[in-house]
Amino acid sequence: MSPSMSQEEISNPSASQTKPKFPFFSDNEEYWFETLRALGSSSYGAADFGEVMSTVNRIPSGDDNAWYTEWNATAERVFAEAQAQFAAGHRVSARDGYVRASNYFRTSEFFLHGNHDDPRINSAYRQSIGAYQLACPLFDAPILPVEILYEKTTLPGYFHRVDNAGNKRPLLILHTGFDGSAEEMHSENARAGVERGWNVLVFDGPGQYGPIHRERLPFRPDWEKVVTPVVDFALALPGVDPEKIALMGVSMGGYLAPRAAAFEKRIKALVANDGIYDFGVTQLKGVPADQREAFIAAVNQTYAPELDQKIRQGAEKSPSTKWAADQAGFVMGEPTPHAVVAKILKFHLRDGIAEQISCPTLVLDAEEDLYLKGQPEELFSHLTCPKTMIHFTTTEGAGAHCQCGADRLANARIFDWLDDTFGLAVKS
């Protein structure tokens, strides 16, 4: 995520050592990215700039307990004000406050997943969901919470409608990735779709926010088994045009959605944001190329305590690797670090899977992606379907992972492509 070195830094190396890398948490790229993520949520009303700034100014870098305490305090304050506004009959003010509080509650527990039994995790989850669902009926076309039948349980989600008329409209099925939530998708893409005449069905699949918090339901690599019942559900909703169903996955969803589209042919357009060809290979960056075969064999062993210790030690190298290891342990449903890595290695589109995608596909790439550098190009090169790639740059303020902080810009390009793909653009 580092910019190119300036002339001053080339002639004076010490300048690059003292120059802050990020506006906040200059020594902690993960804390900074989550701050940027919160700031970006303001584009569609899920944060306020001043609230975010005030909150992060109270948090020492790397202090996960303080991160929870301060974000939770902001969330509780905003929620209490929204409750008072609703009681006084100020529905729009209350709606806006509920949406922001939901996002702040979700943010508060983000760095607590190293201890799966921390009671603050589920407390924040319940508060986040509760606040958002109080907001849902306060929109002009109420957002409808849904439960989608999936195997022996249900998947939570929301149906964002343009209006109550029930006329047939294009539908975007939308999900997040490794650590987001269906509620967070409100401000990432869902409301942008509604603004443009798209109905949007958002859901959380196994391993994602709702299922992992509610019943510890972990991720699975064969995501088509998740999306197919979602499409079944979508086709029974009012106002859905079965010939205009698009699927978008965000972050790790840039693997999950393409995997589903390779097999679920009722998907008529696909957006991978950002694109991923092999999510597992991101786990091998620290392993020398000549040692990877042996490493893969080792992580597939049933019992490997020494390897587990090495993986734990490797996770301490940076804030990002530590958070990623904690999160993977939380969402993959495996008992040991090496088993977690072994499962992640199954999340790939090799062996001709990418080549089976037949619908028009948009692959997004962010210039300074912290997690997935090079993966969008890899996916794009393997696609044999009609395909488009959009590069987002740091100069335009959109170079972070999944264009974080540039939601309006990103949504304009995404939905313009979707409209053009389905012939929906209205020319003057």
Buried (B, 14 or more C-beta within 10 A) or exposed (E): BEEEEEEEBEEEEEBBEEEEBBEBBEEBBBBBBBBBBBBBBBBBBBBBEEBBEEBBEEBEBBBBEBBBBBBBBBBBBBBEBBBEBBEEEBBEBBBBBBBBBBBBBBBBBBBBBBEEEBEBBEBBBEBBBBBBBBBBEBBEBBBBBBEBEBEEEBBBBBBBBBEEEEEBBBBBBBBBBBBBBBBBBBBBBBBBBBEBBBBBBBBBBBBBBBBBBBEEBBBBBEBBBBBBBBBEBBEEBEBBBEEBBBBBBBBBBBBBBBBBBBBBEBBBBBBBBBBBBBBBBBBBEEBEEEEEEEBBEBBEEEEBEEBBEBBEEBBEEEBBBBBBBBBBBBBBBBEBBBBBBBBBBEBBBEEEBBEBBBBBBBBBBBBBBBBBBEBBBBBBEBBEBEBBBBEBBBEEEBBBBBBBBBBEBBBEBBBBBBBEBBEBEEEE
